[in-house]
Amino acid sequence: MMKKKSFLKSLICFILIICSLYLPVSAEGYNSYTYNISGDAVASPDAYYVEKVLTGVEAGAGIYSSPSDFCLDEQGNMYIADSGNNRIVCLDSSGMFVKEYSEFILSGSVTTLSNPTGIFVGYGKMYISDTANARIIVSDLAGNVIRVLSKPTESLYPQNMAFSPGRIVVDSREKVYVLCDGVYYGAVTYDSEGKFKGFFGCNEIPVTLSLIADYAWRKILNYNQRSQLDRYLPISYSSIDIDADNFIYVCTASGDKGATAGKLNQKGSNILSEATFYETGLLTKNSYSDVASDSRGFINCLDRANRRVLQYDAEGNLLFAFGLQGSRKGGFIEPCAVATFGETVYVLDKTKCSVTKFVPTEFGSAVRTATDYYIQGQFELAIEPWKQVMEINSGYENAYLGIGKSLYFSGDYETAAEYFEIADNKEWNSKAFKEIRSVWLHKYFVYFLVGFFVLVAGLLVLNSGRCPINGKWNDFKDKFRYHSKENEKFRFALHTVFHPVDGYIELREKRRSSVLTASVIFVLTALGMMIDVQYSGFRFNTFDSRAGNLISIGIGTLLIVVMFVVANWALCVLFDSEARLKDIYCCTAYSLIPFTASLYISTVLSYVLCTDEAMIMSLISGICMFWSVLLMFFSFKEIHQYTISKTIISLLCTLIALVLVAFLLFMMFSLMQQMISFVKMAVSELSYRFS
C-alpha cells in the first residue's frame, strides 16, 4: 500500500513538472520599474505584456536576415527593412505577409536594394535608405520609383565624407530628414522636390575646461601643432522619429552620462531637457538605438545596452521601463528599432529576427490615461484614473504626484500639498505652499499687523513710567536681571557676542568664564544640529535616515567641539600661550552662539519659506557662520595674547591637529573592530574544536 502511494506521488510530481515546461510564458519577470523622486529604481507592476511575437516564418514572409528598421503606416500595416535579404517586407495589421519589395521600377528598368537600413511610409509613398547603394529611394506603394536622393553636391556637405543614409522620416510637407553614418552636423534634409536643404538639429558640444584650454592653445599654435590637438565634435544622433505635429524626436547612443533623447521644434531646438531622459542606477550606461513617439505624445526609448523600453510622458518624465535580456518570450538580444501604433509598442530584434508586440496592461492603460488627461489640461478627469493606479500599486509615486498636480490646477492647494508630500516632491509642494501662504496673508495680514503694533505700543508704555503697573514691571525686570547668578553668566556670554573685544578681555582678566554656561551652549548646538536635520520643514529636509541617525549627529557634534578645544589647548605650548583650558572651552562655546542661533532660525524658517526662497536661509546661515568665525578669532587672540598673524596660524594648526586626531581615532576604531572580529572567530573556532 505504501509503495502504491509513493508511486502515485512520484507520478503526479512528474506530470506537474512536464506540464510546467509547456506553460505559456507570461509577462512576469520583466522587472518592470520606475524611479522615485530620489532617483532610486522602484519595482512596478507590469505596464505592458507580450501579446505576440511576429517572426518572418509565422507571417509567411520567410526568415528575416538582420532586419534593421521598420515602421507602421496609418492603417497599422508594418514595413520591415530586411537588410540581409535586401528587401522591404509588408505585413498587414494582423501581422500576416502582404507584399515583398525587392525590385523597383526606375526609368523603365529594374533596380534592386542593397542593405536597406531605413524605412518610412507615409503620404502614399515609401522612403527607403538604400545604404550600400548610397542613395534614398522614393517610390509609390506599387514599387515605382518617383525620385532618387543622392549625395548632396553642395559645398555645405563635406565632399570627403561618404554618403551612408540610415534612419529616415518625412514631415507633412514631405520634407525628408535622414541620418547619415559619420555625419555629426545633424539630419540631412531634402525638400519635397528632392533638393538638398542643409542640416537639421545638432547636439551641442559641452563646454569643459579642456575645451577652453584647447581653444586658447589653437590661437597661439601653428597649423601642424593644431592638427595634433584633439578634435571636439558633437555626438551624432542614433535615430530619429516624427509625430503628427512635425516635432522631431532624436536620441543618442552614448554621452558623458549615458544616452539622451530630445524633442526638436522646426528650428532644431530641443524643447525638452535632456536631463529628464537620464536613467541612473544602472551598471551599464543606457544606449538608445531608437526612439518613437505615439499618437498621444508618449516617448518610447529603446535601450539597446540594457534591453529595455523606457516610456516617458510628453514632458520627459519616466513612467515605466519594461523588457528583459534573453531569448525568452518578451526578451531582447539585439533590439534595434521601436515603433508604435495607438497604445501598442512594437520592438524589432536584429538577432532574433522577430517583432515583439507589447500591449498595455490595466495598470499601464490607467497610467497613460491619467497622464494624458493631465497633459491636455483636463485635471479633474485625471484624478479618477490616478486613483485606479493607486489601487493597483499604492507605492507608485507618480500617481500621488499626478493627483497633486490635478488638485493644484483645480485650486485645492492644501490637499495638493499633502499629495505632493506623500510623493516626496519638494518642488511642487513648494508651489502649493506658496499659494496657501498667499491666501493666508491676504486673510490674516491685517490682524497680524494690528497685533504687532499693539504689542510694540504696550512695551513702550510699560517702559515709559506712566503705566499703573510700571513699578511691578520694573521689579520683575530687576529680579530677572540681577538676582539670578546663572542668568548673569548667560548675559555675559551674550555680551561677548556683541562686544567681543571688551568681553573677552574681561573674561581673561576677571575670570568670568562659566563652564556650565559653555556646556549648555554646546548641548544647544548639538540639539540644534539634530533638530535642523530631522525636523526641518518638508521642503528643505534632505535627511536620509539610511545614511545616519540623530544620535550619531549629536554625539559627533559634541566630539568635534571637544577635540577642537583639546587640540588648541595642546598647541598652547608650541605658541607660548598661558591660556587655561577652561577659558578655551568657554570662548569656543561663546563663539558658537550665532551659529547655534542660525540652526534654530533656519528650522523655523523652513516651515514658512518656499524652495525658491532658500537664499534667505542661506544668507542668514552664512552671516551667522561668518560671525562665529570672527568671534572665535577675537576670542583666541585675546585669551592667548597673540598677534593677528599668530592667531591665524594657531587656528590653522588647530584644524590640522583636529583632522589628524580624527584620522587616528578612525584607525583606532577600525583596529578595534578587527580585533573583536578576530577574537570572535577564534572563540568560535575553539568552541567548535573542543565541542
C-alpha positions as CSV (number, residue, x, y, z in Angstrom):
1,M,0.0,0.0,0.0
2,M,2.8,2.4,0.9
3,K,4.6,1.6,-2.3
4,K,1.4,2.5,-4.3
5,K,1.1,5.8,-2.6
6,S,4.8,6.6,-3.2
7,F,4.4,5.6,-6.8
8,L,1.3,7.9,-7.3
9,K,3.1,10.8,-5.6
10,S,6.1,10.4,-7.9
11,L,3.9,10.2,-11.0
12,I,1.9,13.3,-10.0
13,C,5.1,15.3,-9.5
14,F,6.5,14.1,-12.8
15,I,3.3,15.2,-14.6
16,L,3.3,18.6,-12.9
17,I,7.0,19.2,-13.9
18,I,6.3,18.2,-17.6
19,C,3.2,20.5,-17.7
20,S,5.1,23.4,-16.3
21,L,7.6,23.2,-19.1
22,Y,4.9,23.8,-21.7
23,L,3.0,26.5,-19.8
24,P,3.0,29.8,-21.8
25,V,5.4,32.4,-20.5
26,S,3.6,35.5,-19.2
27,A,5.0,39.0,-18.7
28,E,6.2,38.1,-15.3
29,G,9.9,38.5,-14.8
30,Y,10.2,41.7,-17.0
31,N,11.5,43.5,-13.9
32,S,9.3,46.5,-14.7
33,Y,10.3,49.5,-12.7
34,T,10.2,53.3,-12.5
35,Y,12.1,55.9,-10.4
36,N,11.0,57.8,-7.3
37,I,11.8,61.4,-6.7
38,S,15.1,60.4,-5.1
39,G,16.3,58.7,-8.3
40,D,16.1,55.2,-6.9
41,A,14.7,52.4,-9.0
42,V,11.4,51.1,-7.7
43,A,9.7,47.9,-8.7
44,S,6.4,48.4,-10.5
45,P,3.6,46.2,-11.8
46,D,4.0,45.3,-15.5
47,A,2.8,48.2,-17.6
48,Y,2.9,46.1,-20.8
49,Y,2.6,42.4,-21.6
50,V,3.6,40.4,-24.7
51,E,0.6,39.7,-26.9
52,K,2.5,38.2,-29.8
53,V,6.0,37.6,-31.2
54,L,6.0,38.0,-35.0
55,T,8.6,36.1,-37.0
56,G,9.0,36.0,-40.7
57,V,8.2,32.3,-40.9
58,E,4.9,32.7,-39.0
59,A,3.9,35.8,-41.0
60,G,4.6,33.9,-44.3
61,A,7.4,36.2,-45.4
62,G,10.3,33.7,-44.9
63,I,13.2,34.1,-42.5
64,Y,14.4,37.6,-41.9
65,S,18.1,38.3,-42.1
66,S,19.5,41.1,-39.9
67,P,16.4,43.4,-40.1
68,S,17.5,46.9,-39.1
69,D,14.4,49.1,-39.2
70,F,10.6,49.1,-39.5
71,C,7.6,51.4,-39.4
72,L,3.8,51.4,-39.4
73,D,1.5,53.3,-41.7
74,E,-1.8,54.9,-40.7
75,Q,-3.7,51.7,-41.2
76,G,-1.3,49.7,-39.0
77,N,0.4,47.9,-41.8
78,M,4.1,47.1,-41.0
79,Y,7.0,47.7,-43.3
80,I,10.3,45.9,-42.3
81,A,13.7,46.8,-43.8
82,D,15.0,43.2,-44.1
83,S,18.6,44.3,-44.7
84,G,20.3,40.9,-45.1
85,N,17.7,39.9,-47.7
86,N,17.8,43.3,-49.5
87,R,14.1,43.7,-49.4
88,I,11.2,45.5,-47.7
89,V,8.5,43.3,-46.3
90,C,5.0,44.5,-45.9
91,L,2.7,42.9,-43.2
92,D,-0.9,43.8,-42.6
93,S,-2.3,44.9,-39.2
94,S,-2.7,41.3,-38.1
95,G,1.0,40.5,-38.8
96,M,0.5,38.5,-42.0
97,F,2.5,38.8,-45.1
98,V,1.1,41.1,-47.8
99,K,3.9,42.0,-50.2
100,E,7.7,42.0,-50.7
101,Y,9.6,44.9,-52.3
102,S,12.9,43.6,-53.6
103,E,12.7,45.1,-57.1
104,F,11.7,48.6,-58.1
105,I,11.0,50.2,-61.5
106,L,13.3,53.2,-62.1
107,S,13.1,55.0,-65.5
108,G,11.7,51.8,-67.1
109,S,14.3,49.5,-65.8
110,V,14.5,47.3,-62.7
111,T,16.7,48.3,-59.8
112,T,17.3,46.5,-56.6
113,L,18.1,47.3,-53.0
114,S,21.4,46.7,-51.2
115,N,21.4,46.6,-47.4
116,P,18.4,48.9,-46.8
117,T,18.7,50.3,-43.2
118,G,15.9,52.9,-43.0
119,I,12.2,52.9,-44.0
120,F,9.4,55.4,-43.7
121,V,6.0,55.0,-45.3
122,G,3.5,57.9,-45.5
123,Y,1.6,60.3,-47.8
124,G,1.2,57.4,-50.3
125,K,5.0,56.9,-50.7
126,M,7.8,54.8,-49.4
127,Y,11.1,56.4,-48.4
128,I,13.9,53.8,-48.3
129,S,17.5,54.3,-47.2
130,D,19.4,52.1,-49.7
131,T,22.6,52.3,-47.7
132,A,25.0,50.2,-49.7
133,N,24.0,52.0,-52.9
134,A,24.5,55.4,-51.2
135,R,21.0,56.6,-52.1
136,I,17.5,57.2,-50.9
137,I,14.7,55.8,-53.0
138,V,11.3,57.5,-53.0
139,S,8.6,55.2,-54.6
140,D,4.9,54.7,-54.6
141,L,3.3,51.7,-52.9
142,A,3.4,49.8,-56.2
143,G,7.2,49.9,-56.4
144,N,7.6,52.6,-59.0
145,V,10.5,55.0,-58.2
146,I,9.4,58.6,-58.1
147,R,12.8,60.1,-57.4
148,V,16.3,59.2,-56.1
149,L,18.0,61.3,-53.4
150,S,21.8,61.0,-53.7
151,K,24.8,62.6,-52.0
152,P,24.5,66.4,-52.0
153,T,27.0,68.1,-54.3
154,E,26.7,71.4,-52.4
155,S,29.8,72.7,-50.6
156,L,27.8,72.7,-47.3
157,Y,28.0,68.9,-47.3
158,P,31.6,67.7,-46.8
159,Q,32.6,66.1,-50.1
160,N,35.3,63.9,-48.4
161,M,32.6,62.3,-46.3
162,A,30.8,59.1,-47.6
163,F,27.1,59.2,-48.0
164,S,25.6,56.4,-45.9
165,P,21.9,57.1,-45.2
166,G,20.2,55.3,-42.4
167,R,17.1,56.2,-40.3
168,I,14.7,58.4,-42.2
169,V,11.4,60.4,-41.5
170,V,9.3,62.7,-43.6
171,D,7.1,65.6,-42.3
172,S,3.6,66.7,-43.6
173,R,5.3,69.0,-46.2
174,E,7.1,65.9,-47.5
175,K,10.4,67.3,-46.3
176,V,12.9,64.4,-45.8
177,Y,15.1,64.1,-42.7
178,V,17.7,61.4,-42.9
179,L,20.6,60.4,-40.6
180,C,23.8,59.5,-42.3
181,D,26.6,57.5,-40.7
182,G,29.5,59.7,-39.8
183,V,27.7,63.0,-40.2
184,Y,27.6,64.8,-36.9
185,Y,26.0,68.1,-38.2
186,G,22.5,66.8,-37.7
187,A,20.0,65.2,-40.0
188,V,20.5,65.7,-43.8
189,T,17.3,67.4,-45.2
190,Y,15.7,67.4,-48.6
191,D,12.6,69.3,-49.7
192,S,9.6,67.7,-51.5
193,E,11.4,68.0,-54.8
194,G,14.5,66.2,-53.6
195,K,16.7,69.3,-53.3
196,F,19.3,69.4,-50.5
197,K,18.3,72.0,-47.9
198,G,21.1,71.6,-45.4
199,F,21.3,70.1,-41.9
200,F,18.7,70.0,-39.1
201,G,19.4,69.9,-35.4
202,C,22.8,69.2,-33.9
203,N,24.0,68.2,-30.4
204,E,25.8,70.9,-28.7
205,I,29.4,70.4,-27.5
206,P,29.5,70.7,-23.7
207,V,31.9,73.4,-22.6
208,T,34.6,71.9,-20.4
209,L,37.9,73.2,-19.0
210,S,39.8,71.0,-21.5
211,L,37.8,72.5,-24.4
212,I,38.5,76.1,-23.2
213,A,42.2,75.2,-22.8
214,D,42.4,73.7,-26.3
215,Y,40.6,76.7,-27.8
216,A,43.2,79.0,-26.2
217,W,46.1,76.9,-27.5
218,R,44.7,76.9,-31.0
219,K,45.0,80.7,-31.0
220,I,48.8,80.6,-30.5
221,L,49.9,77.3,-32.2
222,N,50.8,76.9,-35.8
223,Y,48.9,74.6,-38.2
224,N,51.0,71.5,-37.6
225,Q,50.7,71.9,-33.9
226,R,47.0,72.5,-34.0
227,S,46.5,69.3,-36.0
228,Q,47.9,67.3,-33.1
229,L,45.2,68.5,-30.7
230,D,42.1,66.6,-30.0
231,R,39.0,67.4,-32.1
232,Y,35.8,68.2,-30.3
233,L,32.8,67.0,-32.3
234,P,29.1,66.8,-31.4
235,I,27.7,63.4,-30.7
236,S,25.7,62.3,-33.8
237,Y,22.1,61.1,-33.5
238,S,21.5,57.3,-33.5
239,S,17.9,57.5,-34.5
240,I,15.1,59.9,-35.5
241,D,11.2,59.9,-35.4
242,I,8.4,62.4,-36.1
243,D,4.9,63.0,-34.8
244,A,1.7,64.3,-36.4
245,D,2.6,67.9,-35.4
246,N,6.0,67.7,-37.2
247,F,8.0,67.6,-34.0
248,I,11.3,65.7,-34.5
249,Y,12.4,63.2,-31.8
250,V,16.0,62.2,-31.7
251,C,18.2,60.1,-29.5
252,T,21.9,59.4,-29.0
253,A,23.6,56.1,-28.3
254,S,26.1,57.5,-25.8
255,G,27.3,60.5,-23.9
256,D,29.0,61.6,-20.8
257,K,26.1,60.5,-18.6
258,G,24.7,57.9,-20.9
259,A,22.2,58.0,-23.8
260,T,19.9,61.1,-24.2
261,A,16.8,61.9,-26.1
262,G,15.2,65.1,-27.2
263,K,12.2,66.7,-28.9
264,L,13.2,69.3,-31.6
265,N,11.0,72.1,-32.9
266,Q,11.2,73.3,-36.5
267,K,14.1,75.5,-35.6
268,G,16.0,72.4,-34.5
269,S,16.0,73.4,-30.8
270,N,15.4,70.9,-28.1
271,I,12.3,71.8,-26.1
272,L,12.7,69.1,-23.5
273,S,15.6,68.9,-21.1
274,E,17.9,66.1,-21.9
275,A,18.5,65.6,-18.2
276,T,15.0,64.2,-17.8
277,F,15.9,61.3,-20.1
278,Y,18.8,60.1,-17.9
279,E,18.4,56.7,-16.3
280,T,20.5,56.3,-13.2
281,G,21.4,53.3,-11.1
282,L,22.4,51.0,-14.0
283,L,25.7,49.1,-14.0
284,T,25.7,49.6,-17.8
285,K,25.0,53.0,-19.2
286,N,22.0,53.0,-21.4
287,S,22.4,53.3,-25.2
288,Y,19.4,54.4,-27.2
289,S,19.2,52.7,-30.5
290,D,15.8,54.1,-31.4
291,V,13.1,56.5,-30.3
292,A,9.4,56.5,-31.2
293,S,6.5,58.8,-30.2
294,D,3.0,57.5,-30.3
295,S,-0.2,59.4,-31.2
296,R,-0.8,60.6,-27.6
297,G,2.7,62.1,-27.3
298,F,4.3,59.4,-25.2
299,I,8.0,58.8,-26.0
300,N,9.5,55.3,-26.1
301,C,13.3,55.0,-26.0
302,L,14.8,51.6,-26.9
303,D,17.8,50.9,-24.6
304,R,20.0,48.5,-26.6
305,A,22.6,48.1,-23.8
306,N,20.1,47.1,-21.1
307,R,17.5,45.5,-23.4
308,R,14.7,47.8,-22.1
309,V,12.0,50.0,-23.4
310,L,11.7,53.2,-21.4
311,Q,8.4,55.1,-21.8
312,Y,8.2,58.8,-21.0
313,D,5.3,61.2,-21.0
314,A,5.2,64.3,-23.2
315,E,7.2,66.3,-20.6
316,G,10.0,63.8,-20.4
317,N,9.0,62.2,-17.1
318,L,9.7,58.4,-16.9
319,L,6.5,56.4,-16.5
320,F,7.9,52.9,-16.6
321,A,10.5,50.6,-18.1
322,F,9.8,47.1,-19.4
323,G,11.6,44.3,-21.2
324,L,14.4,41.9,-20.4
325,Q,17.5,40.3,-21.8
326,G,17.4,36.9,-23.3
327,S,15.7,34.8,-25.9
328,R,12.6,34.0,-24.0
329,K,9.2,35.5,-24.9
330,G,9.4,39.2,-24.4
331,G,13.2,39.3,-24.2
332,F,15.6,41.0,-26.4
333,I,19.1,40.0,-27.7
334,E,19.8,42.9,-30.0
335,P,16.9,45.3,-30.1
336,C,17.4,47.8,-32.9
337,A,14.1,49.6,-33.6
338,V,10.9,50.5,-31.8
339,A,7.6,51.7,-33.3
340,T,4.1,52.4,-32.0
341,F,0.5,52.1,-33.2
342,G,-2.1,53.5,-30.8
343,E,-1.1,52.2,-27.4
344,T,0.7,49.2,-28.8
345,V,4.5,49.1,-28.8
346,Y,6.5,47.0,-31.3
347,V,10.2,46.2,-30.9
348,L,12.3,44.8,-33.7
349,D,15.2,42.4,-32.7
350,K,18.0,42.2,-35.2
351,T,19.4,38.9,-33.9
352,K,16.2,37.1,-33.1
353,C,14.8,38.3,-36.4
354,S,11.4,39.0,-34.9
355,V,9.0,41.7,-33.8
356,T,7.6,41.7,-30.3
357,K,4.2,43.2,-29.8
358,F,3.6,44.8,-26.4
359,V,0.1,45.7,-25.3
360,P,-0.6,47.8,-22.2
361,T,-1.9,46.1,-19.0
362,E,-4.7,47.6,-16.9
363,F,-2.1,49.4,-14.8
364,G,-0.3,50.7,-17.9
365,S,-3.5,51.9,-19.5
366,A,-4.6,53.7,-16.3
367,V,-1.2,55.5,-16.0
368,R,-1.3,56.6,-19.7
369,T,-4.9,57.8,-19.4
370,A,-4.3,59.8,-16.3
371,T,-1.1,61.3,-17.7
372,D,-2.9,62.1,-21.0
373,Y,-5.7,63.9,-19.2
374,Y,-3.1,66.0,-17.2
375,I,-1.1,66.9,-20.3
376,Q,-4.3,68.0,-22.1
377,G,-5.2,70.2,-19.0
378,Q,-8.2,68.1,-18.0
379,F,-7.1,67.9,-14.4
380,E,-10.4,66.8,-12.8
381,L,-10.7,63.9,-15.2
382,A,-7.2,62.8,-14.4
383,I,-8.0,62.2,-10.7
384,E,-10.1,59.1,-11.1
385,P,-7.6,57.2,-13.3
386,W,-4.8,58.1,-10.8
387,K,-6.9,56.6,-8.0
388,Q,-7.3,53.5,-10.1
389,V,-3.5,53.3,-10.4
390,M,-3.1,53.7,-6.7
391,E,-5.5,50.7,-6.1
392,I,-3.2,48.6,-8.3
393,N,0.1,49.9,-6.9
394,S,-0.1,52.1,-3.8
395,G,3.6,52.8,-4.0
396,Y,3.6,54.4,-7.4
397,E,4.8,58.0,-6.6
398,N,3.7,59.3,-10.0
399,A,0.1,58.6,-9.0
400,Y,0.3,60.8,-5.9
401,L,2.2,63.4,-7.9
402,G,-0.4,63.3,-10.7
403,I,-3.3,63.7,-8.3
404,G,-1.5,66.5,-6.5
405,K,-1.0,68.4,-9.8
406,S,-4.6,67.9,-10.8
407,L,-5.8,69.3,-7.4
408,Y,-3.2,72.1,-7.7
409,F,-4.5,73.3,-11.0
410,S,-8.1,72.9,-9.8
411,G,-7.4,75.3,-6.9
412,D,-7.3,72.8,-4.0
413,Y,-3.8,73.8,-2.8
414,E,-4.0,72.3,0.7
415,T,-4.9,68.8,-0.4
416,A,-2.5,69.1,-3.3
417,A,0.3,69.9,-0.9
418,E,-0.5,66.7,1.1
419,Y,-0.3,64.6,-2.0
420,F,3.0,66.2,-3.1
421,E,4.4,65.5,0.4
422,I,3.4,61.8,0.0
423,A,5.0,61.8,-3.4
424,D,8.1,63.3,-1.8
425,N,8.2,66.1,-4.4
426,K,9.5,69.3,-2.8
427,E,9.3,71.4,-5.9
428,W,5.5,71.0,-6.4
429,N,4.9,71.1,-2.6
430,S,6.6,74.4,-2.5
431,K,4.4,75.8,-5.3
432,A,1.3,74.7,-3.4
433,F,2.5,76.1,-0.2
434,K,3.2,79.4,-1.8
435,E,-0.4,79.6,-2.9
436,I,-1.6,78.6,0.6
437,R,0.6,81.2,2.2
438,S,-0.6,83.9,-0.2
439,V,-4.2,83.1,0.7
440,W,-3.4,83.2,4.4
441,L,-1.6,86.5,4.2
442,H,-4.5,88.1,2.3
443,K,-6.8,86.9,5.1
444,Y,-4.9,87.5,8.3
445,F,-2.1,90.0,7.5
446,V,-4.2,93.0,8.7
447,Y,-4.8,91.2,12.1
448,F,-1.1,90.3,12.4
449,L,-0.1,93.9,11.7
450,V,-2.5,95.3,14.2
451,G,-1.4,92.8,16.9
452,F,2.3,93.7,16.2
453,F,1.7,97.4,16.7
454,V,-0.4,96.8,19.9
455,L,2.4,94.7,21.3
456,V,5.1,97.4,20.5
457,A,2.9,100.1,21.9
458,G,2.3,98.1,25.1
459,L,6.1,97.6,25.6
460,L,6.7,101.3,25.1
461,V,4.0,102.2,27.7
462,L,5.5,99.7,30.2
463,N,8.9,101.3,29.9
464,S,7.7,104.9,29.9
465,G,7.0,105.1,33.6
466,R,3.3,106.2,33.1
467,C,1.7,102.7,33.4
468,P,0.0,101.9,36.7
469,I,1.8,98.6,36.8
470,N,5.1,100.1,35.9
471,G,6.6,99.5,39.3
472,K,5.8,95.8,39.3
473,W,7.2,95.5,35.8
474,N,10.5,97.1,36.8
475,D,10.7,94.9,39.9
476,F,10.3,91.9,37.7
477,K,13.0,93.0,35.2
478,D,15.4,93.8,38.1
479,K,14.8,90.4,39.7
480,F,15.3,88.6,36.4
481,R,18.4,90.7,35.5
482,Y,20.3,90.8,38.8
483,H,19.1,88.2,41.3
484,S,20.0,85.2,39.2
485,K,23.7,84.3,39.2
486,E,23.4,81.9,36.3
487,N,21.3,84.4,34.3
488,E,24.1,86.9,34.8
489,K,26.7,84.5,33.4
490,F,24.5,83.8,30.4
491,R,24.0,87.5,29.9
492,F,27.8,87.9,29.9
493,A,28.1,85.2,27.2
494,L,25.6,87.2,25.1
495,H,27.6,90.3,25.8
496,T,30.7,88.8,24.2
497,V,28.7,88.2,21.1
498,F,28.0,91.9,20.5
499,H,31.1,93.3,22.2
500,P,33.8,90.6,21.5
501,V,37.0,92.6,22.3
502,D,35.8,94.1,25.6
503,G,34.0,90.9,26.6
504,Y,37.0,88.6,26.0
505,I,39.4,91.0,27.7
506,E,37.1,91.0,30.7
507,L,36.8,87.2,30.5
508,R,40.6,86.8,30.6
509,E,41.3,89.4,33.3
510,K,38.3,89.0,35.6
511,R,38.0,85.2,35.1
512,R,34.3,85.5,34.2
513,S,34.1,82.3,32.2
514,S,31.4,79.7,33.1
515,V,31.9,76.1,32.3
516,L,28.2,75.4,33.0
517,T,27.0,78.1,30.6
518,A,29.5,76.9,27.9
519,S,28.3,73.3,28.4
520,V,24.7,74.4,28.0
521,I,25.7,76.2,24.7
522,F,27.4,73.1,23.4
523,V,24.4,71.0,24.2
524,L,22.1,73.5,22.5
525,T,24.4,73.4,19.4
526,A,24.2,69.6,19.3
527,L,20.4,69.8,19.7
528,G,20.2,72.4,17.1
529,M,22.1,70.2,14.6
530,M,19.8,67.3,15.4
531,I,16.6,69.5,15.1
532,D,17.7,71.2,11.9
533,V,18.5,67.8,10.3
534,Q,15.4,65.9,11.4
535,Y,12.7,68.5,12.0
536,S,13.2,71.0,9.2
537,G,10.2,71.6,7.0
538,F,9.5,69.1,4.3
539,R,10.5,71.4,1.6
540,F,14.1,71.8,3.0
541,N,14.5,68.4,4.7
542,T,17.1,66.3,3.0
543,F,17.9,63.9,5.9
544,D,18.2,60.3,4.9
545,S,17.7,58.0,7.9
546,R,19.5,55.3,5.9
547,A,22.7,57.4,5.8
548,G,22.8,58.2,9.5
549,N,20.9,58.8,12.7
550,L,20.2,61.7,15.1
551,I,22.2,60.3,18.0
552,S,25.4,60.0,15.9
553,I,24.9,63.6,14.7
554,G,24.6,64.9,18.2
555,I,27.5,62.9,19.6
556,G,29.6,63.7,16.6
557,T,29.0,67.5,17.1
558,L,30.0,67.3,20.7
559,L,33.0,65.2,19.9
560,I,34.3,67.6,17.3
561,V,33.9,70.5,19.7
562,V,35.8,68.7,22.5
563,M,38.5,67.6,20.1
564,F,38.9,71.2,18.8
565,V,39.3,72.5,22.4
566,V,41.8,69.9,23.4
567,A,43.8,70.3,20.2
568,N,44.0,74.1,20.7
569,W,45.0,73.7,24.3
570,A,47.7,71.2,23.4
571,L,49.2,73.6,20.9
572,C,49.5,76.3,23.6
573,V,52.9,75.0,24.5
574,L,54.2,75.5,20.9
575,F,52.8,79.0,20.6
576,D,53.8,80.3,24.1
577,S,50.3,80.7,25.5
578,E,49.2,80.7,29.1
579,A,45.5,80.4,28.4
580,R,43.6,78.0,30.6
581,L,41.7,75.0,29.3
582,K,38.6,76.4,30.9
583,D,39.0,79.7,29.1
584,I,39.5,78.0,25.7
585,Y,36.4,75.8,26.4
586,C,34.2,78.8,27.2
587,C,35.5,81.0,24.4
588,T,34.8,78.3,21.9
589,A,31.3,77.9,23.2
590,Y,30.5,81.7,23.3
591,S,31.8,81.9,19.7
592,L,29.3,79.3,18.6
593,I,26.2,81.3,19.8
594,P,25.5,83.0,16.4
595,F,25.9,79.6,14.6
596,T,23.7,77.9,17.1
597,A,21.0,80.6,16.8
598,S,21.1,80.2,13.0
599,L,20.2,76.5,13.3
600,Y,17.0,77.2,15.2
601,I,16.2,80.2,13.0
602,S,16.6,78.0,9.8
603,T,14.4,75.3,11.3
604,V,11.6,77.8,11.9
605,L,12.0,79.5,8.5
606,S,11.9,76.1,6.8
607,Y,8.2,76.0,7.6
608,V,7.3,79.4,6.2
609,L,9.6,79.7,3.2
610,C,9.4,78.1,-0.3
611,T,12.3,76.4,-2.0
612,D,12.9,79.4,-4.3
613,E,13.4,81.5,-1.2
614,A,16.1,79.3,0.2
615,M,18.6,82.0,-0.4
616,I,17.2,83.8,2.6
617,M,18.1,80.9,4.8
618,S,21.5,80.5,3.2
619,L,22.2,84.2,3.7
620,I,21.2,84.0,7.4
621,S,23.3,80.9,7.9
622,G,26.3,82.4,6.1
623,I,26.2,85.6,8.1
624,C,25.9,83.7,11.4
625,M,28.7,81.4,10.4
626,F,31.0,84.3,9.5
627,W,30.0,86.0,12.7
628,S,31.0,82.9,14.7
629,V,34.4,82.7,12.9
630,L,35.1,86.3,13.7
631,L,34.2,85.8,17.4
632,M,36.4,82.7,17.6
633,F,39.3,84.7,16.0
634,F,38.9,87.6,18.5
635,S,38.4,85.3,21.5
636,F,41.6,83.3,20.7
637,K,43.6,86.4,20.0
638,E,42.7,87.9,23.5
639,I,42.9,84.8,25.7
640,H,46.2,83.7,24.1
641,Q,47.5,87.2,23.8
642,Y,48.6,86.5,20.2
643,T,49.2,88.9,17.2
644,I,46.8,88.7,14.3
645,S,49.2,86.5,12.2
646,K,50.0,84.2,15.1
647,T,46.2,83.8,15.8
648,I,45.6,82.8,12.2
649,I,48.5,80.3,12.2
650,S,47.4,78.8,15.6
651,L,43.8,78.3,14.3
652,L,45.1,76.6,11.1
653,C,47.3,74.4,13.1
654,T,44.4,73.5,15.4
655,L,42.3,72.5,12.4
656,I,45.2,70.3,11.1
657,A,45.6,68.7,14.5
658,L,41.8,68.1,14.6
659,V,42.0,66.3,11.3
660,L,44.9,64.2,12.5
661,V,43.2,63.3,15.7
662,A,40.0,62.3,13.8
663,F,42.1,60.1,11.5
664,L,43.8,58.4,14.4
665,L,40.5,57.8,16.1
666,F,39.1,56.3,13.0
667,M,42.1,54.0,12.7
668,M,41.8,53.0,16.3
669,F,38.2,52.1,16.0
670,S,38.9,50.2,12.8
671,L,41.6,48.2,14.5
672,M,39.3,47.5,17.5
673,Q,36.7,46.2,15.2
674,Q,39.2,43.9,13.5
675,M,40.4,42.7,16.9
676,I,36.9,42.0,18.1
677,S,36.1,40.1,14.9
678,F,39.4,38.1,15.3
679,V,38.5,37.2,18.9
680,K,35.0,36.1,17.9
681,M,36.4,33.9,15.2
682,A,39.0,32.4,17.5
683,V,36.4,31.7,20.2
684,S,34.0,30.2,17.6
685,E,36.8,28.0,16.2
686,L,37.9,26.8,19.7
687,S,34.4,26.1,20.8
688,Y,33.8,24.1,17.6
689,R,37.1,22.1,18.0
690,F,36.5,21.2,21.7
691,S,32.8,20.6,21.5
